[in-house]
Amino acid sequence: MTNVEVKLNNPYSVVIGSDVLETLGERVRSVTKARKALIVTDSNVSALYLEGAKSSLRSAGFEVFDFVFEAGEKSKTPATYFDIINCLGENGFKRTDAVVALGGGVVGDIAGFAAATYMRGIDVIQVPTTLLAMIDSSVGGKTGVDLPFGKNLLGAFWQPKAVIADISTLETLPEREWKTGIGEGIKYACLVGGRILEILLDGVENNIEEFVQLCVEYKASVVVADEKEGGLRKLLNLGHTVGHAIEKQSDFEIPHGVAVARGVAIMAKAAYACGELGGNERDVILSLLTKYGIELPCESSDMAEGRNMSEAFAMDKKAEGNGDISAVVIRGLGKCEVSKMTIKQFVEYISKV
Ligand SMILES: NC(=O)c1ccc[n+]([C@@H]2O[C@H](COP(=O)([O-])OP(=O)(O)OC[C@H]3O[C@@H](n4cnc5c(N)ncnc54)[C@H](O)[C@@H]3O)[C@@H](O)[C@H]2O)c1
């Protein structure tokens, strides 16, 4: 078992290990004074882990409630968010009570946002059950829901009281969801290089706990340096501008992390085409997508669409008020930089591949 500290003003721990869910109740008890706990989860995760989580929380003295919504990005809406808020209100939750987000990134984002706003903010404990949520979304306090105009447009920064990542829950994760977690992992391999890259090249299944730990350590260091994404944290958006557009254009059929990995591949190809990235490093990045069965973006599909993505880029909340984009460009493995571009320049940049 590993503990990573996120050393913000209100610090919290990310606990990573096998079977830590068995001790969920006492772990939650140690970070909140709550009397009531609302477990927010989705229809797939509830079938697997809800009863265990409830009984562990009850044993630790909580009055436990649950809110289950239909699994998938399509539920990440203001309507689901309001349903959770109503559930908290109807069950008499007070300012001192807590939300437990049990599931993937969709659950974490929506439950985190409900906790951030109910009575101006109540405790939330993130219990990620997907690889993506463990290495990325559960840490750092970004919460929110999608609007018809784009992803995550309604949200808040709200740090959890703790993150409890039980890697044994990954055993039930479907293949498609592994891929999406790996997609975000490929992003970290480009940002950090080193051991994260080594583990991915070797086969992540051989070193999953260390992989989660290293990704969380990196994310925590960036979040601590730049909690509200004023500068450095923008690095974590590598692959996301194109990724979000790919995701949206597929009507969310292409999962988030897979879209991000394809966005990373496009950025790697573009950097190579501009002479900013060596051919070997570009090939290492592309080989990671192939190794994990993520389809490579190709000229005929993604890029043809890419040229028509200006509108999607403009709506992306990563675009600045003046329409500029903070593009994350790859200068080498472990050497990425934020570069300001207009949307026109960005479209030209990615059209070079
Ligand atoms: N807040 C952030 O910083 C941040 C960062 C990255 C991504 N995100 C968001 O995260 C979301 C994607 O997260 P995700 O990929 O975890 O998707 P998800 O939450 O939809 O989970 C994917 C699927 O896996 C199922 N599932 C979850 N855990 C399982 C388990 N252990 N066993 C079997 N099935 C399981 C879920 O029911 C769902 O069907 C997106 O909405 C994205 O915007 C947020």
The ligand as a Tripos MOL2 file, in Angstrom:
@<TRIPOS>MOLECULE
LIG
   44    48     1     0     0
SMALL
NO_CHARGES

@<TRIPOS>ATOM
      1 N1        -11.7050   15.9600  -12.9020 N.am      1 LIG1
      2 C1        -10.6470   15.7370  -13.6290 C.2       1 LIG1
      3 O1         -9.5460   16.2390  -13.3600 O.2       1 LIG1
      4 C2        -10.7640   14.8170  -14.8100 C.ar      1 LIG1
      5 C3         -9.6140   14.3590  -15.4630 C.ar      1 LIG1
      6 C4         -9.7650   13.4520  -16.5040 C.ar      1 LIG1
      7 C5        -11.0180   13.0210  -16.8920 C.ar      1 LIG1
      8 N2        -12.1190   13.5000  -16.2520 N.ar      1 LIG1
      9 C6        -13.4550   13.0360  -16.6160 C.3       1 LIG1
     10 O2        -13.5500   11.6560  -16.3140 O.3       1 LIG1
     11 C7        -14.5800   11.0820  -17.1280 C.3       1 LIG1
     12 C8        -14.1110    9.7580  -17.6590 C.3       1 LIG1
     13 O3        -13.8530    8.9040  -16.5670 O.3       1 LIG1
     14 P1        -13.8570    7.3200  -16.7470 P.3       1 LIG1
     15 O4        -13.0700    6.9640  -17.9410 O.co2     1 LIG1
     16 O5        -13.4910    6.7520  -15.4380 O.co2     1 LIG1
     17 O6        -15.3760    7.0280  -17.1520 O.3       1 LIG1
     18 P2        -16.6380    6.4660  -16.3420 P.3       1 LIG1
     19 O7        -16.7440    7.0630  -15.0320 O.co2     1 LIG1
     20 O8        -17.7950    6.6050  -17.2660 O.co2     1 LIG1
     21 O9        -16.3130    4.9170  -16.1770 O.3       1 LIG1
     22 C9        -16.1770    4.1430  -17.3210 C.3       1 LIG1
     23 C10       -17.0600    2.9030  -17.2700 C.3       1 LIG1
     24 O10       -16.4640    1.9460  -16.4030 O.3       1 LIG1
     25 C11       -17.4330    1.4650  -15.4770 C.3       1 LIG1
     26 N3        -16.6900    1.1200  -14.2810 N.ar      1 LIG1
     27 C12       -16.1020    1.9620  -13.3980 C.ar      1 LIG1
     28 N4        -15.3690    1.2750  -12.5130 N.ar      1 LIG1
     29 C13       -15.5160   -0.0280  -12.8110 C.ar      1 LIG1
     30 C14       -14.9750   -1.2350  -12.2670 C.ar      1 LIG1
     31 N5        -14.0810   -1.2130  -11.2850 N.pl3     1 LIG1
     32 N6        -15.3690   -2.4040  -12.8080 N.ar      1 LIG1
     33 C15       -16.2210   -2.4340  -13.8620 C.ar      1 LIG1
     34 N7        -16.7320   -1.3310  -14.4530 N.ar      1 LIG1
     35 C16       -16.3670   -0.1450  -13.9310 C.ar      1 LIG1
     36 C17       -18.4040    2.5940  -15.3430 C.3       1 LIG1
     37 O11       -19.6570    2.1430  -14.9270 O.3       1 LIG1
     38 C18       -18.4730    3.1280  -16.7800 C.3       1 LIG1
     39 O12       -19.3340    2.3440  -17.5400 O.3       1 LIG1
     40 C19       -14.8900   12.1010  -18.2040 C.3       1 LIG1
     41 O13       -16.1220   12.6870  -17.9310 O.3       1 LIG1
     42 C20       -13.7710   13.1250  -18.0830 C.3       1 LIG1
     43 O14       -14.1790   14.4210  -18.4630 O.3       1 LIG1
     44 C21       -12.0070   14.3720  -15.2230 C.ar      1 LIG1
@<TRIPOS>BOND
     1     1     2 1
     2     2     3 2
     3     2     4 1
     4     4     5 ar
     5     4    44 ar
     6     5     6 ar
     7     6     7 ar
     8     7     8 ar
     9     8     9 1
    10     8    44 ar
    11     9    10 1
    12     9    42 1
    13    10    11 1
    14    11    12 1
    15    11    40 1
    16    12    13 1
    17    13    14 1
    18    14    15 2
    19    14    16 1
    20    14    17 1
    21    17    18 1
    22    18    19 2
    23    18    20 1
    24    18    21 1
    25    21    22 1
    26    22    23 1
    27    23    24 1
    28    23    38 1
    29    24    25 1
    30    25    26 1
    31    25    36 1
    32    26    27 ar
    33    26    35 ar
    34    27    28 ar
    35    28    29 ar
    36    29    30 ar
    37    29    35 ar
    38    30    31 1
    39    30    32 ar
    40    32    33 ar
    41    33    34 ar
    42    34    35 ar
    43    36    37 1
    44    36    38 1
    45    38    39 1
    46    40    41 1
    47    40    42 1
    48    42    43 1
@<TRIPOS>SUBSTRUCTURE
     1 LIG1         1 GROUP 0 **** ****
